[in-house]
Amino acid sequence: NLKRELLGMNPSQFVDYIKSVYEYLLNEVIVITVVTEDLASAYTIFETINQRGKDLAVEDLLKNYLLKKLLDEINKHNKENPNSQKDFEDEKQAMLSIWRKIENSGVDLEGSLNYHRTALLGTNPKKDLFKEITNYIRDYSVDVHSFMNDWDITVEAYQSLFEGEEYMKLNDKTKNTLTLFWEINHTHWLPVLISARRKKMDTEDFQKLIFELEKEFNQLKNIQL
């Protein structure tokens, strides 16, 4: 995580880093300006250009997709509701506000999207996460703000597995089990617990669920041995 790396630098290291970025931008980067007639064309061009060369991160592709979809939603709404107009810039800032909240939470964006997708659909992810998420949005007619709010709920559910008020309600045995899962990088349980948190499962039932997952893990470990 770049933000954490920068915060961990001393002043001398930070200056050296800035110099290296400056040299890279000066000598290795070419900036091209593309002017479009409207925002819809801009988002389409962005998506088309980035289908070539080095792949962008899933979150970069998704942000562009959601902004384009949001523009389409606003245009459709304004056309159908002439007396109740929405402003794209206001709606965009509302979406980006949630995006920044998730980004600043410190979670890995692609990882959280993966868990979100699995918690919602209940099946193991396939190869193309971006395609799976956009297909989900299309097939279930999910609007942009609903998707962002729902993803935010997943991120909060994820965070509740190691911090916060809900985590503090767990007994020590349950906390120790969660710590063990984190330490051995055993992540198959994450979508299950995220889904339980999303559904507001009470503390007692949640602890029983973790106990059952621990038993399953121990059985698998014994089989492997």
N, C-alpha and C positions, 0 to 999 in steps of 0.2 A: 504494500500500500504506500503510494508516493507520499501522502500526507504524513504518515507515521515516520517514514524515512527522513523527511525534511525536518520534522520536529525533533528527531533524534540527533541531528547534526550540530556540531559546535560552530561558532561564527566563521572560523577558517574553512571548515568543510563546506559550509553553505556558500561562501564566496567562490570557492573552487567549482562547486556544482553550477552556480549561476554562470560562471565563465565558460564552462564546458557546454552548457545549453546555448549560450550566445554564439560560440564558435560553430556549433552544429547548425543552428538556424542560419548563420551567415554563409556557411560553405556547402551545406548539404540539402537545404530546403528551397524549393521553388514554389512561390505563391502565384496562383492563377485566379483571376477574378472572373466569375461567371454571372452574368446579369440575366435574370428571367423576368417574364412579364407579370408573374404572380407567384404567390407563396406555394400553391399546389405544384407548379412546375419546378420550383426550387427543391422541394422535398423529393419529387420524382427523380430529378437529375442526381441528387445526392445518393439515392438508393441505387440508381443505375451505374454511376461511376464506381461505387464501392462494391459492385459485384465483380470487379476486376482487380487484379493485383492482390495485395495482402488483405486477408479478411479482417474486417473490423470486429471488435468485441460485440457479443450479443446485445449488451446494454446500449451500445451506440446505435446499432441497427434498430433496436426496439424504440429508442427515444424518437428517432426520425419517423418511424412508422406511426407512433402514437400522435405525434404532432400533425402529421398529414391526415390521419384519421380524425383528429380533433377539428381540424379545419373543415373537413367534409361534413362533420356533424353540425358545426356551427352554421355553415352555409345552408344545410338542409333545414335546420331549425328556423333560421331567419326567413327562408323562402316560405315555409309553411305557417309561420307565426309573425306576420308583418307588424302586429301591435305589441310583440314581446321579443324584441331583438336582443341578441347576445353579442358581446364584443370579443373577438378572437384573442386579442392581447390579454384581456382580463382572464379569460378561460385558460389561456396558455400559462399565465403566471400562476394560476391556481394549481395546474397540473405540475409545473416545475417546482412549486413549493413542496409538494409531497415527494417529488423526485429527490430534491436536495435533502429532505429529512431522512429519506432512506439512505442516500449516499453518505450523509454525515453520521449515520448510526454506527459506521465502522464495519458493517457486514460486507461480505463479498457479494457484489451485485449479481453476477452470473450464478453463483451458488444459491443465493436466495431465490432467484427466479426458477432454478431447477427444483428446489424444495417446494416452492409455491405451485408449480405445475403438477408435481407428483401428489401433493396434498389435495389438490382440487380434483384431479382425474383418477387418482387411485391406481395408476399403472406406472411401471418403470419407464423412465425417459428413454427416448431413442437417440438418434444421432444428431439431428438438427433442432436444437432447442428453440431458436428463433422461429422456425417454421411451425413448430408445435404450439408455441404460445400464440402466434398470430392466427393459426387455424382455430385455436380455442376461442379467441376473441371473435372471430368471424362466425364460427359454427353456433356459438351460444349468444350471439348478438350483444356482446358486452361493450358498453360505451367506455370511453377513455377514463372518465373520472371514476367510474365504478371499478375498472381494472386497477387504477392507481390506489384507490382506497383499500381494495381487497389485498393487493400486494403489501401495502403498509401493515395490514393486520397480520399477514404472514410473518413479516419481519419482526413485529412486536412479539408474536408467538415464539419465534426463534430465540429472541433475546431473553424471554422469560424462562428459558431452559438453563440459564446460568447467572441471571441477575434480576433484580427488581422485586416488587412486592409479592408476586405469585411464587417466585422462587423461594423467598424467605419463609413461606408457609410450609414448605416441604420438610419432612423429618430428616434427621442426619443420615439415616441409612439410604434414603432415596437420593439425597445430594451426593453421597459417596458413589452410588451406582452411576449417576450422571457423570461424575468426575472420571470414573473408570472408562465409560464409553468415550468421553472426549480424549482421554489419554491414549487409548488404543486405536483412535481414529476409526471407530466402528460407527459409520454414519447411516446405515440402513434404517435405523430406528428414528432418524430425524423427521422424515415426513409423517410418520405415524403420530409422534408426539406433537408436532406442529399442528396437525389436523385436530388432535384432541384439544389443544390450547385454543385453536380457532373456534371450536364448538363450545368453549367455556366449560369444559369438564371440571367438576369440583375436585378439590384437592385429594380427598380420600380415594376417589375412583382413579385419579391421575396417578397416584402412588401405586395402586394395584396394577395399573397398566405397565408402569416401569418395572415392577416386580416380575410380571409375566414376560416382558422383553428380556429381562436379565436371565430368567430360567431358559428361555429359548437360546440365548447367546451361549450359556454354559453347556447346553446340550450339543450345540454345533461345535463348540470347542472340544468337547469330549470325543465327538465323532472324528474330528480332524486328528486328534492325538492317537 
